[in-house]
Amino acid sequence: MLTHAYAQPHMPSRVVVLGGGGFIGGAITQHLEASGAATLCLSRSELDLLSPTATDRLSVLLLPSDVLVVVAAKAPCKNLEMLRENLAMIEPVCLALQHQPISQLIYISSDAVYKDSASPLNEASCAEPSSLHGVMHLAREIALRQAFTGPMAIVRPTLVYGLNDPHNGYGPNRFRRLAQSGEDILLFGEGEEQRDHVHVEDIAELVHGIILSRSKGIANAVSGQVVSFRTLAQFAAKEFSSVSNIKGTPRNGPMPHDGLRPFDNSAVLKAFPGFRFKGWQEGLSAVHAQHISQSMQKKTK
């Protein structure tokens, strides 16, 4: 649950986005800049968190009036080596926060921290991760809480889609690209799993609201809708009038999350009455239109 320090929107003098060169961090930076906020985008090229000098460099860069948004991570965390690197990356952030106070901290975590449940998950649900990715984010949340005593907000997105996704992960982002090129869309099993998907721009807008209200607490960035992967594939094929065949494949293991992972987003909607998450059809149609427009522009150059 979120609580607000400000009843009326108040923009800080600067927002520092650590990991601003990535998919989610880039969307947050663009949204803030479009709103007129002063931002400092720190990508890996500006600040390598695995560098021995990372703590000192970040301590010098931060100002007491700054809001710091931490997005930087090596994700998804798939093995123990990646877990070690991700924890090593958060250490200089924690040390810098102990040296240099700031006005607000926002950490972009993941819904992977939650224990599976057939009932809709909310911000009060049990944080008992079953994956290394969830363990990584929960450990980082705890480390940052211990290092920073000021107002801290944790944003936990579910599966994220958007135009500039670099991972081409299974789901909306991959299905879109395959459908436009007319290639077959291969599903895990029959694509019967039902999952929640959130538009990256909705995450950016939510973070903006948290900054303006100087909010603290936990916010799940989730649409509140579940949809099967087969339905998403069919939707992508229809949007692009594609000749793509949608094919099931044998599963190599059990179905993740027992095939269902629903969320309740009412806490966020209550905290920000004017905000809403895009439904999957609205959001994906917008991304598909952006993708087509971008492709046409490239052809005319």
Phi, psi and omega in degrees: 000145179257144168236146186252138174277331183245130175283330178247146182303136180220116181274128178290167181293332179200147173242125177259123181252107181270110189101025183289352178272355182270185184297302181287315180299322178294320179294320178296315179299314181297319180296316180295317180296320179295333179275357180093007181285142173283125184231152171236109182268119180246102175270181181298328180291331177277327182209105177273111184290349176266002178283145178298339182263007187300318181298312182296317182296316181292322178300321180288324184287326186282144177242154181302331182272358184287150161258130180251123175253118183258113179241339188303126178194157169262104190225153355287150180281112189252341185211177184294327179294318177294324177297315179299316181296319181293324177288324176295327180291327183278342181300311179295332177294313179298316181295319179296322180293330176287331179276324188232105177296150174227175185273333181198145177238132176235125179247129177268107185258223182201152174290351180295348179288343186273146171289144180299146178203139176285340176274152181304129179282145174223185185295341180266359181294159184296125175270092181221081188293147178249004180232158176296328178298316178293320177300316180301310183292320180294319178297320178294318177304313182296317180299317181292322178299320180289328183277332188239124184259357180276190180294121182234132176244137177246124179252124183245093179282154169267206183299127188253136175232161179170171188298317190258024178301125184270351190270336184054040183288160179304128180129208188306318184294316179288318182300320179300313183293320180292319181295318181294328180271356178077015179276158179295143176256114181264129181258154169280123187063227176255015179068028186276349178302141177247120183226161175267142179229140183235138178287135183300329179290333176291324175298315180299318180293321178296316178299320177301315179297321178297322178293312183298328182263000185048054185279155172223155182120202184242138177225124174274125177266090186218149182281335184087003179241143171247148181210147181281155178293328176296318178297320178297318179295317179296321179296316179298317180297320179292318181300324184258011183046047191274152173266009181301137172269139179255116188236137173277158178224155178297142177277145178266352182199187180294154179292126181303140175059025182056023174086359183212132177214081181274159180225151173250116182257017186296331181295318179293318181294328176288322180292327180231084186302332181273359184260147172213150175272143175290139170292161186298324180292315179298312183295315182291323176299319179295317179293320178298318179296319177297319181296317179296315180299317180296319179295320179294320179297321179295324180290330183275352180279000000 
